[in-house]
Amino acid sequence: MHRYRILLSARQLLVVVLVTSAVVLASVALSADSWPGSRPQVYASSDGAHRFTTRPPQLATWSGKSHGILLSLAPDGSETALWNRELVNIPVIAFVGNDGKYVVTFDTWARLGYEHALVIYDRQGVVVVDYDLEALLSADEIASSVVHTVSARRWLQGATIAFDNGGRDIVIRLQWGKRIRVALATGKTETVQ
């Protein structure tokens, strides 16, 4: 049996570590974009009075449009459908206002940070606005502050999102400190300090 003794200089060891790290990071980035098939999702208003359910298309892995239903929940547990319609995409996350007037969805399943980055639906399920990421962030912000992977621009990574101004606005505070206020009735956006 032969025994080998491996002696590496500090420089050679650094090269091995860097190459190993690059391989590990590359595999993480690729696996981060591995999307399972989309599933039905349920979102509730913070007071529990409204529930929004999305159902992706049948036999779809990640493309197409979901179906959305907004329900009003009475104290006795009975439900009333406020609207029931096809959505513009398969949303990744949604927020429901306590008054049930607005549903705000973010991103598209397996296409984070591209089309349908922010969509607002009114009380009848009509689209108020449908923004792609370029309508919300500058090209410089997208290039320098948004995490990019093989097929996603993860603009909401580390962000906080909340209704504000009595439920008339939604505010998105991005990881790098930028805050975007969106008026729900009009879709008008402004950057706030």
SEFI-902951 format. One record per atom (N, C-alpha, C): residue in three letters; x, y, z. Coordinates in steps of 0.05 Angstrom, whole numbers, padded with zeros to 5 digits, always signed. Layout:
ALAXYZ;...
END
This chain:
MET+00017-00023+00000;MET+00000+00000+00000;MET+00018+00025+00000;HIS+00012+00043-00017;HIS+00028+00068-00019;HIS+00015+00090-00003;ARG+00031+00105+00009;ARG+00021+00128+00023;ARG+00031+00153+00009;TYR+00013+00171+00005;TYR+00020+00196-00008;TYR+00019+00219+00012;ARG+00037+00235+00009;ARG+00038+00258+00026;ARG+00034+00283+00008;ILE+00013+00298+00014;ILE+00008+00321-00002;ILE+00016+00346+00014;LEU+00033+00361+00001;LEU+00042+00386+00013;LEU+00034+00408-00006;LEU+00018+00426+00004;LEU+00009+00449-00013;LEU+00020+00474-00001;SER+00029+00491-00018;SER+00037+00518-00009;SER+00012+00533-00002;ALA+00015+00555+00012;ALA-00008+00572+00020;ALA-00022+00582-00005;ARG-00007+00588-00026;ARG-00019+00598-00051;ARG-00035+00576-00065;GLN-00025+00551-00066;GLN-00039+00529-00077;GLN-00065+00523-00061;LEU-00062+00524-00035;LEU-00085+00519-00018;LEU-00107+00540-00023;LEU-00099+00565-00027;LEU-00118+00587-00032;LEU-00132+00582-00059;VAL-00118+00572-00079;VAL-00130+00566-00105;VAL-00151+00544-00101;VAL-00144+00523-00086;VAL-00163+00501-00081;VAL-00188+00511-00067;VAL-00184+00527-00047;VAL-00207+00538-00032;VAL-00225+00555-00051;LEU-00213+00573-00067;LEU-00228+00590-00084;LEU-00243+00574-00106;VAL-00230+00554-00117;VAL-00243+00537-00137;VAL-00266+00522-00124;THR-00262+00510-00101;THR-00283+00496-00087;THR-00306+00515-00080;SER-00300+00539-00071;SER-00321+00558-00064;SER-00337+00566-00089;ALA-00323+00569-00111;ALA-00338+00577-00136;ALA-00356+00555-00145;VAL-00348+00530-00142;VAL-00365+00507-00150;VAL-00389+00506-00131;VAL-00385+00509-00105;VAL-00407+00509-00086;VAL-00426+00532-00092;LEU-00416+00556-00096;LEU-00434+00579-00101;LEU-00449+00575-00127;ALA-00436+00564-00148;ALA-00450+00559-00173;ALA-00473+00539-00169;SER-00468+00518-00154;SER-00489+00499-00150;SER-00512+00510-00133;VAL-00506+00528-00114;VAL-00527+00541-00099;VAL-00544+00559-00116;ALA-00531+00575-00134;ALA-00545+00592-00151;ALA-00563+00576-00170;LEU-00553+00554-00180;LEU-00570+00538-00198;LEU-00593+00525-00184;SER-00588+00515-00160;SER-00610+00503-00145;SER-00630+00523-00135;ALA-00621+00548-00131;ALA-00639+00569-00122;ALA-00660+00575-00144;ASP-00654+00569-00169;ASP-00674+00573-00190;ASP-00689+00548-00198;SER-00687+00527-00182;SER-00701+00503-00187;SER-00729+00507-00175;TRP-00749+00510-00192;TRP-00776+00515-00183;TRP-00794+00490-00185;PRO-00806+00482-00163;PRO-00825+00460-00165;PRO-00851+00470-00178;GLY-00869+00453-00184;GLY-00894+00462-00195;GLY-00908+00480-00175;SER-00923+00499-00185;SER-00937+00518-00168;SER-00961+00503-00155;ARG-00968+00513-00131;ARG-00990+00501-00116;ARG-01010+00522-00108;PRO-01034+00514-00100;PRO-01054+00533-00090;PRO-01043+00547-00065;GLN-01049+00572-00062;GLN-01040+00587-00038;GLN-01063+00603-00027;VAL-01062+00608+00000;VAL-01083+00622+00014;VAL-01070+00645+00029;TYR-01081+00669+00027;TYR-01072+00693+00041;TYR-01095+00705+00055;ALA-01090+00716+00079;ALA-01112+00728+00095;ALA-01104+00757+00102;SER-01125+00773+00105;SER-01120+00800+00115;SER-01111+00798+00144;SER-01098+00819+00153;SER-01086+00817+00181;SER-01108+00814+00202;ASP-01132+00824+00196;ASP-01154+00821+00216;ASP-01170+00795+00212;GLY-01164+00780+00192;GLY-01177+00754+00187;GLY-01204+00756+00174;ALA-01212+00780+00166;ALA-01239+00784+00155;ALA-01241+00778+00125;HIS-01218+00775+00112;HIS-01217+00769+00083;HIS-01196+00748+00077;ARG-01202+00732+00057;ARG-01184+00711+00049;ARG-01182+00710+00019;PHE-01157+00709+00009;PHE-01152+00708-00020;PHE-01138+00681-00026;THR-01150+00666-00045;THR-01139+00640-00052;THR-01131+00641-00081;THR-01108+00630-00087;THR-01099+00627-00115;THR-01097+00597-00122;ARG-01105+00591-00146;ARG-01103+00563-00156;ARG-01089+00565-00183;PRO-01065+00552-00186;PRO-01051+00553-00211;PRO-01066+00535-00232;PRO-01059+00539-00257;PRO-01072+00522-00278;PRO-01065+00493-00274;GLN-01083+00476-00282;GLN-01079+00447-00279;GLN-01057+00438-00299;LEU-01042+00418-00291;LEU-01021+00407-00308;LEU-00999+00426-00315;ALA-00997+00448-00300;ALA-00976+00467-00305;ALA-00953+00464-00285;THR-00929+00466-00293;THR-00907+00465-00275;THR-00902+00492-00263;TRP-00901+00513-00279;TRP-00896+00540-00268;TRP-00906+00562-00287;SER-00918+00556-00309;SER-00926+00577-00327;SER-00957+00579-00329;GLY-00966+00601-00339;GLY-00995+00606-00343;GLY-01006+00626-00324;LYS-01031+00624-00318;LYS-01045+00643-00301;LYS-01060+00628-00279;SER-01060+00639-00256;SER-01075+00628-00233;SER-01104+00638-00235;HIS-01120+00625-00219;HIS-01147+00634-00214;HIS-01148+00645-00186;GLY-01160+00668-00181;GLY-01161+00680-00155;GLY-01190+00683-00145;ILE-01194+00679-00119;ILE-01220+00683-00106;ILE-01215+00699-00081;LEU-01230+00722-00079;LEU-01229+00738-00054;LEU-01255+00733-00039;LEU-01252+00725-00014;LEU-01276+00719+00002;LEU-01276+00738+00026;SER-01301+00745+00034;SER-01305+00760+00059;SER-01315+00739+00079;LEU-01303+00740+00103;LEU-01311+00721+00124;LEU-01326+00734+00146;ALA-01350+00725+00151;ALA-01367+00736+00172;ALA-01359+00724+00199;PRO-01366+00738+00221;PRO-01360+00727+00248;PRO-01371+00699+00253;ASP-01393+00692+00240;ASP-01405+00665+00244;ASP-01391+00644+00227;GLY-01371+00652+00211;GLY-01356+00633+00195;GLY-01366+00630+00166;SER-01388+00644+00160;SER-01398+00642+00133;SER-01381+00659+00114;GLU-01380+00651+00089;GLU-01363+00664+00069;GLU-01380+00676+00047;THR-01371+00699+00037;THR-01384+00712+00014;THR-01362+00718-00006;ALA-01366+00708-00031;ALA-01346+00714-00052;ALA-01349+00742-00061;LEU-01327+00758-00060;LEU-01328+00785-00070;LEU-01320+00786-00099;TRP-01301+00769-00107;TRP-01295+00766-00135;TRP-01281+00739-00140;ASN-01282+00731-00165;ASN-01273+00704-00173;ASN-01265+00707-00202;ARG-01238+00706-00208;ARG-01229+00712-00235;ARG-01202+00700-00241;GLU-01195+00700-00267;GLU-01168+00692-00275;GLU-01150+00716-00269;LEU-01126+00710-00258;LEU-01106+00730-00252;LEU-01088+00734-00276;VAL-01072+00755-00276;VAL-01053+00760-00298;VAL-01029+00741-00298;ASN-01025+00727-00276;ASN-01001+00710-00273;ASN-01006+00689-00251;ILE-00984+00676-00243;ILE-00984+00659-00219;ILE-00968+00675-00198;PRO-00981+00689-00180;PRO-00966+00705-00160;PRO-00950+00688-00140;VAL-00928+00700-00131;VAL-00912+00687-00111;VAL-00922+00693-00083;ILE-00931+00718-00079;ILE-00941+00726-00053;ILE-00963+00747-00057;ALA-00981+00748-00038;ALA-01003+00768-00040;ALA-01009+00780-00013;PHE-01019+00804-00013;PHE-01028+00818+00011;PHE-01057+00827+00007;VAL-01073+00823+00028;VAL-01102+00829+00027;VAL-01108+00851+00047;GLY-01120+00873+00038;GLY-01128+00894+00056;GLY-01149+00886+00075;ASN-01149+00898+00099;ASN-01169+00891+00119;ASN-01198+00897+00110;ASP-01201+00918+00094;ASP-01228+00925+00084;ASP-01236+00909+00060;GLY-01218+00893+00049;GLY-01224+00876+00026;GLY-01226+00891+00000;LYS-01218+00917+00000;LYS-01220+00933-00024;LYS-01198+00927-00044;TYR-01175+00918-00034;TYR-01152+00913-00052;TYR-01137+00887-00045;VAL-01127+00875-00066;VAL-01108+00852-00063;VAL-01084+00860-00080;VAL-01060+00858-00068;VAL-01036+00865-00081;VAL-01019+00839-00083;THR-01011+00832-00108;THR-00995+00809-00113;THR-00967+00817-00122;PHE-00947+00800-00115;PHE-00920+00806-00122;PHE-00907+00783-00137;ASP-00894+00790-00159;ASP-00878+00771-00175;ASP-00894+00749-00188;THR-00880+00735-00206;THR-00892+00713-00220;THR-00876+00688-00214;TRP-00890+00666-00209;TRP-00878+00641-00203;TRP-00856+00634-00224;ALA-00832+00629-00215;ALA-00809+00622-00231;ALA-00799+00645-00249;ARG-00809+00669-00245;ARG-00800+00693-00261;ARG-00799+00717-00242;LEU-00786+00714-00219;LEU-00784+00736-00200;LEU-00771+00761-00213;GLY-00783+00784-00208;GLY-00770+00809-00216;GLY-00772+00815-00246;TYR-00791+00804-00260;TYR-00795+00811-00288;TYR-00823+00822-00291;GLU-00839+00811-00309;GLU-00866+00821-00313;GLU-00883+00815-00288;HIS-00904+00831-00283;HIS-00922+00827-00261;HIS-00908+00828-00234;ALA-00888+00845-00231;ALA-00874+00848-00206;ALA-00892+00858-00184;LEU-00912+00875-00191;LEU-00932+00885-00172;LEU-00958+00889-00187;VAL-00979+00875-00177;VAL-01005+00878-00189;VAL-01025+00884-00167;ILE-01042+00905-00172;ILE-01063+00912-00153;ILE-01090+00905-00166;TYR-01107+00891-00150;TYR-01134+00884-00158;TYR-01153+00900-00140;ASP-01175+00911-00151;ASP-01194+00925-00134;ASP-01215+00906-00123;ARG-01236+00917-00110;ARG-01256+00901-00097;ARG-01272+00883-00116;GLN-01273+00890-00141;GLN-01286+00874-00161;GLN-01267+00855-00176;GLY-01241+00856-00169;GLY-01222+00839-00182;GLY-01211+00851-00208;VAL-01216+00876-00212;VAL-01206+00890-00236;VAL-01177+00899-00230;VAL-01160+00897-00250;VAL-01132+00905-00247;VAL-01130+00935-00246;VAL-01119+00946-00224;VAL-01115+00975-00222;VAL-01089+00982-00237;VAL-01067+00967-00230;VAL-01041+00970-00244;VAL-01028+00943-00245;ASP-01010+00940-00265;ASP-00995+00916-00269;ASP-00967+00925-00277;TYR-00948+00926-00257;TYR-00922+00937-00262;TYR-00901+00915-00266;ASP-00884+00919-00285;ASP-00860+00902-00286;ASP-00839+00916-00269;LEU-00816+00903-00264;LEU-00797+00913-00245;LEU-00785+00940-00254;GLU-00782+00944-00281;GLU-00771+00969-00291;GLU-00789+00993-00285;ALA-00815+00989-00279;ALA-00832+01011-00272;ALA-00829+01019-00242;LEU-00816+01002-00227;LEU-00812+01007-00198;LEU-00784+01014-00191;LEU-00764+01004-00205;LEU-00736+01009-00199;LEU-00721+01018-00224;SER-00701+01034-00220;SER-00684+01043-00243;SER-00667+01020-00253;ALA-00656+01023-00277;ALA-00638+01003-00288;ALA-00613+01000-00270;ASP-00603+01023-00259;ASP-00580+01022-00242;ASP-00586+01006-00216;GLU-00610+01011-00204;GLU-00618+00997-00180;GLU-00620+00967-00185;ILE-00632+00960-00208;ILE-00635+00931-00214;ILE-00608+00918-00218;ALA-00590+00932-00231;ALA-00563+00921-00236;ALA-00546+00920-00210;SER-00548+00940-00193;SER-00529+00941-00170;SER-00540+00932-00144;SER-00567+00933-00140;SER-00578+00926-00113;SER-00595+00901-00112;VAL-00604+00891-00135;VAL-00621+00868-00136;VAL-00604+00843-00140;VAL-00610+00822-00124;VAL-00596+00796-00127;VAL-00606+00783-00152;HIS-00587+00776-00170;HIS-00594+00762-00195;HIS-00585+00733-00193;THR-00602+00715-00203;THR-00595+00687-00207;THR-00599+00680-00236;VAL-00598+00655-00242;VAL-00601+00647-00270;VAL-00626+00657-00283;SER-00649+00656-00270;SER-00674+00664-00282;SER-00691+00683-00265;ALA-00679+00694-00244;ALA-00694+00711-00226;ALA-00679+00736-00219;ARG-00694+00758-00214;ARG-00684+00782-00202;ARG-00699+00785-00175;ARG-00686+00778-00154;ARG-00698+00776-00128;ARG-00699+00803-00113;TRP-00715+00820-00124;TRP-00717+00848-00114;TRP-00729+00850-00086;LEU-00746+00830-00079;LEU-00759+00831-00053;LEU-00744+00816-00031;GLN-00721+00805-00038;GLN-00705+00790-00018;GLN-00698+00810+00005;GLY-00706+00803+00029;GLY-00700+00819+00053;GLY-00718+00843+00055;ALA-00738+00846+00039;ALA-00757+00869+00040;ALA-00778+00865+00061;THR-00790+00888+00069;THR-00814+00887+00086;THR-00836+00901+00070;ILE-00860+00890+00072;ILE-00883+00901+00058;ILE-00906+00904+00077;ALA-00919+00927+00077;ALA-00942+00931+00095;ALA-00961+00952+00084;PHE-00986+00949+00092;PHE-01006+00969+00085;PHE-01001+00993+00103;ASP-01008+01017+00093;ASP-01003+01042+00108;ASP-01026+01062+00101;ASN-01026+01084+00116;ASN-01045+01106+00110;ASN-01074+01096+00110;GLY-01081+01081+00131;GLY-01108+01071+00134;GLY-01116+01050+00113;GLY-01096+01036+00102;GLY-01101+01016+00082;GLY-01104+01027+00054;ARG-01097+01052+00050;ARG-01099+01065+00024;ARG-01073+01062+00007;ASP-01051+01055+00021;ASP-01025+01051+00007;ASP-01013+01025+00016;ILE-00994+01016+00000;ILE-00977+00994+00008;ILE-00948+01005+00006;VAL-00932+00999+00026;VAL-00904+01008+00027;VAL-00885+00985+00026;ILE-00866+00986+00008;ILE-00846+00965+00004;ILE-00819+00977+00013;ARG-00807+00966+00034;ARG-00781+00975+00042;ARG-00761+00954+00034;LEU-00744+00961+00014;LEU-00725+00943+00003;LEU-00701+00940+00021;GLN-00687+00918+00017;GLN-00664+00911+00034;GLN-00643+00933+00035;TRP-00639+00947+00014;TRP-00618+00968+00013;TRP-00628+00995+00023;GLY-00653+00996+00033;GLY-00663+01020+00046;GLY-00684+01036+00030;LYS-00686+01032+00004;LYS-00705+01046-00012;LYS-00733+01038-00003;ARG-00751+01058-00001;ARG-00779+01053+00005;ARG-00797+01063-00018;ILE-00815+01046-00027;ILE-00833+01053-00048;ILE-00861+01053-00036;ARG-00876+01075-00039;ARG-00904+01077-00031;ARG-00921+01076-00056;VAL-00941+01058-00055;VAL-00959+01055-00078;VAL-00988+01061-00069;ALA-01001+01080-00081;ALA-01029+01086-00075;ALA-01046+01064-00088;LEU-01062+01050-00072;LEU-01077+01027-00082;LEU-01099+01035-00102;ALA-01111+01058-00098;ALA-01134+01066-00116;ALA-01124+01073-00143;THR-01100+01084-00146;THR-01090+01094-00171;THR-01065+01080-00182;GLY-01050+01067-00164;GLY-01025+01055-00172;GLY-01002+01075-00173;LYS-01007+01100-00166;LYS-00986+01120-00166;LYS-00964+01112-00146;THR-00939+01114-00155;THR-00916+01106-00138;THR-00900+01131-00131;GLU-00888+01129-00108;GLU-00869+01150-00100;GLU-00848+01137-00081;THR-00824+01148-00083;THR-00802+01139-00066;THR-00804+01156-00041;VAL-00804+01144-00017;VAL-00805+01158+00008;VAL-00780+01154+00024;GLN-00773+01173+00040;GLN-00749+01172+00057;GLN-00754+01159+00083;
END
